[in-house]
Amino acid sequence: MKSSDSPTTRCGLDTVEISRVERLLQSMAPDELRSLFTRRELEEAGQGPGRAPSLAARFAAKEACCKLFPRETALGLIKPSDFGVYRDAYGAPCVETSPDAQAVCDRHRVASIRLTLTHAGSSASAVAWTELRRTEIPWFGKLIYHLIPFRRGVVMGNLRLAFGDAVPEEEIRRLAQSYCAHFVRCFLEFIRMPFMSDERRRAWVRVENMESPIRAHALGKGILLLTGHFGNWEVASVGGLGQFPEYRNLIHFVRRPLKPDWLNDYITRRFHRSGFGTLAKRGSLDTILDLLAGGNIVGFVFDQHAGRKEGITVDFLGHPAGTFKSLAVLALHTGAPVIPAYCWREPDGSHVLRFEEPLPLIECDDVDEAIRRNTRSYNAALERILLRHPEQWIWMHRRWKATPRSRGTKRSASVKPAV
């Protein structure tokens, strides 16, 4: 089905025999039941005679939710346990999603999943349907999109790669126009920020889950921050991390120099005045290792194309992309935790800087395979972030260029990484 012909909503229906759930309750231990139902679902079902019908209706709802996304279900990207069913304060059934299921919903621009449940006689049934998100576009986003077509073809091409088989062409165009508006806002905020007081900057940015890097920093191995071109990173980092003066001069960002040189020099000075260090992408290995050994925090902007010498090919939003391998190599070599960090702009113009929990380090006997798996894990984390606020990512970047050829790195775990 072409994206222009894609349906505007989705519907899933499923029926479960109550006797099937009764047999599961009799044969499975409590810990085994947790693989099918959340703790909240089991508690809401109670222990009385209505327990099996209630859980049967919930399992039918989980299956109905999977039927909303048949392709992702067939590929094993989501499963029934990725959807939890609970009742709100009014007793209406609601859906909570795992990170994997939320990423699928975001890619299909699903704002919410609605449910209706019933059980009668020997069976329980559920119907699930989607409510789609419609991108709001400021007038100046439409104006820039039509009057200044700078890299418009790249933006539309990237959006079609990411969303083309999931959302209508009209919504892809709306995302492109909303991205143009985001670009204008970033430019205005960039000009405005130097004239703001420290107090106003702090009020402009809300920091979420700072506990994650605080706990990780206490381990004494330093921290590797995984981030990308989300929201207005300069505003969020300066205004957000500035609220924690104990980390001043401990945070360093690995970045490519910008063009023209005067712009790069200006941004570098602003970073240094705010207490952040900057590191070149090339030739900084020894410095990075020394910083991590000293308990510093090193941030990697990870969502740009990597060439053959620097990268390996792993999927990004469902398509092969040349991706930097240096972050995985450093994580495996040093044991420093990798923490995703990102920001976005709220509808009221304020900003949020959020830190996720550290990503599990994937280790295996084949070092090349460990690098590949960890790098794919980092891309997956960026995908989940990007899909939450797609209009606030840098779609003008040519992320899916010709990718590096698959080849081994021919290094052992004890060899220092190359950056």
N, C-alpha and C positions, 0 to 999 in steps of 0.2 A: 504493500500500500504506500503510495507517495505521501510525503509529509503534508502536502496541501490538501490531501483527502483524509487525513487522520481524524478520528473521531474526537469530539470535544469533551466527551466523558467516557468512563469505562464502568462496566458492571460485572460482578462476579456472583455466582450462586453455588451453594453446596449443601448437601444433606448428609448427615451422619446417623447411623443406627445407634441408639442409646445402649443397646446390649453390648456393642463393641467397646464402648467406653467403660461399661461396668466390668467387663473382663480385664481391661487394662488396669483398673483400680484394684482389682483383686490380685493380679499377678505381678504388678510392678512395685518396687520399693519407693518410698517417698523421694529419694534422691533421683531415681530414674524418671519419676513423673515430672521432675523439674526440667527434663529435656524436652517435654511437650508443653508444659504449662508454666507460667511465671508464678512466683510466690503469691503475688496479689490475686491471680486468678484462682489458685487453690484456696486461698483464704476466703474470697468472696463466695465460692461455691459451697462453703460450709461442710458439715459432716452428716447432715440428715438425708432423708430419702430423695431430696431434690439435687443432691450432689452430682450424680451421673448425668441427668438431663441438662443441668447447668453447664457442666464441662463439655458435654457433647455439642451444645449450641455454640460454645466458645471455639471448639475445634472446627466446627463447620465454618465459623467466621474467619478463622485463620486460613482455611483452605480457599474460601471465597476471596480473601485478600490476595492470595497467590495467583488466583485466576485473573486478577486485574492486570497482571504483568506476566503473560504466558511465556514470553521469550526469556526473561530473566529467570523465571522458575525452571524452565527447561535446561538452561545453562548452569543451574545450581547456584546462581548468585543470591537467591533468596529461598527460604523454606518456611513452612508454617510457623515454626518457633520464632521467626523474626517479627511476628506480629503478636502483640498482647492485647487482650480484650478486657476492659474494666468498665464499671458504671460510674458516671459522674454524680454530682450531688443531687441531681433530679432523677437518678435511676436510668438514664439513657446510656446505651452502650457506646463506648468510645474505643479508639484504636491507639495504641502506643507502638512505636516502631523501633527496631534495632538500628544501629548505625548503617548497616548494609541496606536494610529496607528503606531507611530514610533517604539514602543516596539514590536509590531507584525512584522513589517518589519525586525527589528534587529534579532528577533528569527528565521525568515526564511532566514536570511543572504541576505536580499534584499538591494542592494546598492542604487537603485533608481527605480522609476516608470516612465515609458515613456507613453505619450499619443498622440492620434490623434483624433481630433474632426471634426464633420461635421454636417451641418443642411441643409435640402432641403425640400421644400414643407411643409408638415405638421408635420415632425418629425426631431429630432436631435439625433445623434448617437455618440458614443465614444468607442474607443478601448484602453485598458490599458495593458501594459505588463511590466514584471520586468527585471531588470538587476541585476544579482546576484553578491555578493561580494565573492571574492576568497582570502582565507587567504594566505598571504605570509609567507614563513618559511625560516629562516636563516639556513645555513648548520649545525651549531652546535645544533640547535633545533632537527633536524633529528637524529644527532649523539647521543645526550643524550637520546632521546626517544628509540632508538634501543639498546644502549649499557648499559644504567643504568635504568632498568625498575622499579625504586623505585615507588611503589604505582601506577604503570601504569594502573592496573586493576581498581583502585578506580577512577582515572582520566577519563578513558574511560567510566566507568559505570555512573559517574555523568554527563558527556557530553551527553551520550545517553538519560538519563532522561530528560535533559533540551532541547535537540535538536533532539532526535531520530525520532520523527514523522514529523519533519519540514525540515531537510536537509539530504543529502546523507551521507552514512557511510564514504565515502572518505573525505568529508569536516570535519566530526567529528574527523577523524584521523589527519587531517591537523591542526585543532584547538589544539589537544593534543600536537602535535609537536611544534606548535607556543608557547604554554604555557611553554613547556620545555625551549625554548629559552628565554622567559620572566623571568623564574626562574634564569637562568644563568646571565642575565643582572642585575637582582636585586642583586645578590651576588657580582658581580663586582662593582656595584654602591655603595653598602654597604662598600666595602673596600676602594673605591676611595674617598668617601665624606669627611672623616676626614682630608684629605690632601688638600682640596680645600679651597680657601680663601672665606670670607663671600661675597665678591663681585661676585665671580664666582658662588657660590651657588644661589645667588639671580638671576643671569642671566640664570641659569639652569632651573628655575621654573617660569612659568607665572600663575598669580592668576586671576581667572575670577569671576565676580559678588561678590566681597568682600562687595559691598554695602548691600547685604542681611544680613549678620551677624552684620554689623555696625548699620543698622536700628533696627534690633531685639534687639541688646544690649542696645540701648537707652531706651527700655521699662522698664529696671531695674529689670527684673525677672530672669536674667541669660539666658543661652542658652544651649540647649541639642543638640549636634552634632550627627547626625546619619551617620555612615560610615561603611566601611567594608574593606576587604583585596583587594583593587583595586590598580592597578599600583604599584608604589614603594612609599608606604605611608610615610615612614620615610624621604626619600629624599624630597618629595613634602611638607610635613608639616614643616620640618626644613627650607628648602629653601624658601618656600612660606610665611608661617606665620612669618618668621624672617624678612620679609619686613615691618612688622607692629609692631615696638618695643613697641607701647602703649599697646599691648596685652600680653607682656611678663609677665609670672607668673600668668596670668589669665586663661590659658587653661590647662585643666587636662584630661587625658585619663584613662578610666576604662579598665583594661586589665588583662588577665590571665598571670601568670608568665610563662616564657618559660623554656624549658629544652635544654641543661643542665643549671645549676644555673649560671655558669660563663658568659654564653651568655646573660641570663636575666639581670644580674648585669651590664654587659657592655652596653646593650641597654638602661637600666634605667639611667645610668650615662650620656649617650649621650643626652637623653631627658632632663634631669635636666640641663645640661650645656646649652641647647638651650632655656631654660626658660619654659619648660612644666612640669607639675606635673603628677604623675602616681598614680592611685588608684586601689586597689585590687577589683576583682569582688565580693568578699564576705566580709561582715562586714563593708562596706563603706557608709551605708545609711546616718547616721548622718552627716558624712563629706560632702557628696554630697549635702544634704539639706542646710548645712551651706554655701557651696560654691555658690550654686544658689542664696540663699538669699543675698549673698554679691556681686552679679552681675558677677560671674565667668562663664566660659564656660566649660561644661563637655562633653567629647566625648565618645560615645559608639561604640565599634566595634561589629556590630549587626548581622553578617552573619555566626556565628558559631552555632553548635547544642546546644540546651538547654535541660537539663534533666527534670525529672518530678517535682522536687522541684522548679526549677527556671523558667520553661517555660510552654507554652500552644501550642497547635497544630493549626497552620494556614498554608495555602498554601504558598509555595515558588517555583516559576517556574513551577506551575501546579501540585505539589506533596505535600502532608502533611509533615510538618517539625516542629520539636520541636524548638520553638522560644522564646527568652527571653521576659518576660512580664514586666520587671522592667522599661523599657523606657516609656511604655504607662502609667504605674502606676505613675511614677514621673511627666510626663507631665500633667496628670489629677489632681494630687495633688498640683502641684506648679503653673501651668499655664505657665511654661517656654516654649518658642517656640522650636519646633523640626526642625532643618535645615539639610537636606542631604548635605554631603560634600564628595567629592571623587576626585581621581586623575587618570591620565593615562599618558603613555609615547607616545610622538609623534614619527613619523618615523625618524626624525632627531636626536633622543636621548634626546631631552628636555622633560620637564614634565609640566603638567598643573594641577593646583589645583583649583577646581571649587566648589562654593557654590550655592545651589539652593534656591528658595524661601521657607519660612517656610511652613510645611505641616499643613493643617487645623486640628484643634483638634476636634475629634468626641466625642460628649457628648450625653448620653441618661440616662434614669432613671435606667436601669440595669447596674450597674458598671462592672460586668463581661463582658457583651456584649460590653460596651464601650472599655474595655481593649482589647477584641478580635478584634474589628473593627480597632482600632488604630494600633494594632500590625500588622494586615494584610496590612494596609496602609503603614507602614514602610517597610514591605517586598516588597510590590509593587514598592516603590521608589527604593529599592536596585535592584530589577529585571531590571528596566529601565536602571539603571546605568551599571549593569553587562552586559547586552545585547549589549551595545554600543561598548564595548571592551572586549569580552568574553575571549580572550586569556590572559588577564591580571588580571584574578581572580584566587583565590586559589582552584583549582579543586581537589587537593589532600586531602582536608578536607572532612571527612565523614559527609556531611550536612544532609543527609536523613537517619539518624539512626532510630531505633524504637522510635516512637514519644510519648510524654507524653499523658496519658489518659485524656480524656475530663472530667474536673471536675470544679466546681465553686470555686472561690477564697474566697467566704463567707466574704467579707469585704465591708465596706461602704466607700463612697468617703472621709469621714473625717478621716479615719484611715491611719496612716503613711504607706507608701509602704515598702515592704521588697526587698532588693537587694541581 
